[in-house]
Amino acid sequence: MIYYEAVVGSRCFGLELPNSDVDIARIADDWPERKHEGIKHYLQRPREVVLSWLTYETMFPHSFQWLFPAEVLSSGAVTDFLVTHREEFISANLPAVWEMFWTMGNGLRANASQYYQQFPKRLTYSTLRFDTLARFAQGVPFAQAFKPGEEMRQKLLAMRRCELPLEVALAINSEVRNRAEKSAGFYRKSVDNQYLSNAKRELERLLF
């Protein structure tokens, strides 16, 4: 049974290239964890694993793509609950959001001079993570902050295609990182354990 299905990956951000796979996330039973059908790449995870991501019991940065996908393909009670409450899942644990995005941004930024030419996607997604932190702290809903604005998207596409010199790409990344760092105080808020506990119980009811 498929409980939830959505298009994730680079299409979440408008950063796909002509040869990019279509990544499809699924909460489902009796499917392999990874399955290819042409350009479609299915990322199947069992219910209990995704539940642990959503309630921050397991930290998995890419789980945000499941909540804020390029397109939701499924329907039903689970889908409705996730779409309706996804902003609340973010607000319930801002320290974890900061930790995952900041850590990922810095990790992908490391050794850029060594990796940029061969793996420009690393610096691209590092910049995007910092941009999301900065914009969300400015009051932009997470669903919008998670995706780059058009001007930034064009810069990130040029970066991903390695069309920008390394020094230009690093300057963009450093500027956005500085904005994110200045927003760190916004994320130092108490975790809403009561909300997460209630949400977990409701998802358990819907999923099991």
VENTA-V785295 format. One record per pair of residues at least 12 apart in sequence whose C-alpha atoms are under 10 Angstrom apart, sorted by the first residue. I is the first residue (numbers start at 1). GAP is how many residues later the second one is. Records with the same first field share a line. If there is no record, write none. Layout:
BEGIN
I=GAP  GAP
END
This chain:
BEGIN
1=26  27  28  29  30
2=24  25  26  27  28  29  42  45  72  73
3=23  24  25  26  43  44  71  72  73  74  75  76  203  204
4=21  22  23  24  40  43  62  68  69  70  71  72  73  74  75  76  78  203
5=19  20  21  22  23  37  38  39  61  64  66  67  68  69  70  74
6=17  18  19  20  21  36  37  59  60  61  62  63  64  65  66  67  68  73
7=15  16  17  18  19  33  34  35  36  58  59  61  62  63  64  65  66
8=14  15  16  17  18  33  34  35  54  55  56  57  58  59  60  61  62  63  64
9=12  13  14  15  16  32  53  56  57  60  61
10=12  13  55  59  60  115
11=12  54  58  59  60  136
12=52  53  54  56  57  58  59  134  135  136
13=52  55  56  57  112  115  131  133  134  135  136  140  143
14=56  133  134  135  136  139  140  142  143
15=106  109  110  132  133  138  139  141  142  143  145
16=141  144
17=140  143  144
19=20
20=19  20
21=15  17  18  19  20  21
22=14  15  16  17  18  19  20
23=13  16  17  18  19  20  47
24=12  16  17  18  19  20  42  45  46  47  48  49
25=16  17  18  19  20  38  40  41  44  47  48
26=16  17  18  19  20  21  24  40  47  48
27=16  17  18  19  20  21  22  23  24  39  51  180
28=15  16  17  18  19  179
29=15  16  17  18
30=14  15  16
31=12  13  14  15
32=12  13  14
33=12  13
47=156  157  160  161
48=155  156  159  160
50=13  16
51=148  149  152  153  156
52=148
53=13
54=12  13  28  32  35  36  142  145  146  149
55=34  35  37  38  138  140  141  142  143  144  145  148
56=33  34  36  37  40  41  140
57=139
59=37  38  40  41
60=40
61=35  36  38  39  40  42  43
62=38  39
64=22  25  26  33  79  82
65=81
66=16  17  20
67=12  15  16  17  18  19  20  22  23  76
68=14  15  18  19  74  75  76  78  79
69=14  74  77  78
70=77
76=130
77=126  129  130
78=124  125  126  127  128  129
79=127
81=118  121  122  125
82=117  121
85=114
86=56  57
87=54  55  56
88=54  104  107  108  111
89=103  106  107  110
90=52  53
91=51  96  98  99  100  101  104
92=97  98  99  100  101  102  103  104
93=94  95  96  97  98  99  100  102  103
94=92  93  94  95  96  97  98
95=89  90  91  92  93  94  95  96
96=91  92  95
97=36  90
98=31  32  34  35  82  83  85  86  87  88  89  90
99=85  88
100=29
101=25  27  28  29  30  31  32  79
102=24  27  28  30  31  75  78  79  82
103=23  26  27
104=18  21  22  25  26
105=17  18  19  20  21  22  23  24  25  26  68  72
106=17  20  21  23  24  71
107=15  16  19
108=12  13  14  15  16  17  18  19  21
109=13  14  15  16  17  18  61  64  65  68
110=12  13  16
111=12
112=54  55  57  58
113=53  54  57
116=43  44  46  49  50  53  54
117=43  44  45  46  48  49
118=44
119=41  42  43
120=36  37  38  39  40  41  42  43  44  46  49
121=35  36  38  39  40  41
122=37  38
123=33  36  37  39  43  46  47  49  50
124=29  31  32  33  34  35  36  37  38  45  46  48  49
125=31  34  35  48
126=47  48  50  51
127=21  25  28  29  32  42  43  45  46  47  48  49  50  53
128=17  18  19  20  24  25  28  45  48  49
129=16  17  18  19  44  47  48  51
130=43  44  45  46  47  48  49  50  51
131=14  15  16  17  18  21  42  44  45  46  47  48  49
132=12  13  14  15  16  44  48
133=12  13  43  44  46  47  48  49  50  51  53  54
134=42  43  44  45  46  47  48  49  50  52
135=12  13  14  41  44  45  48
136=44  47  50  51
137=42  43  45  46  47  48  49  50
138=45  48
152=20
155=14  17
156=13  16  17
159=13
END
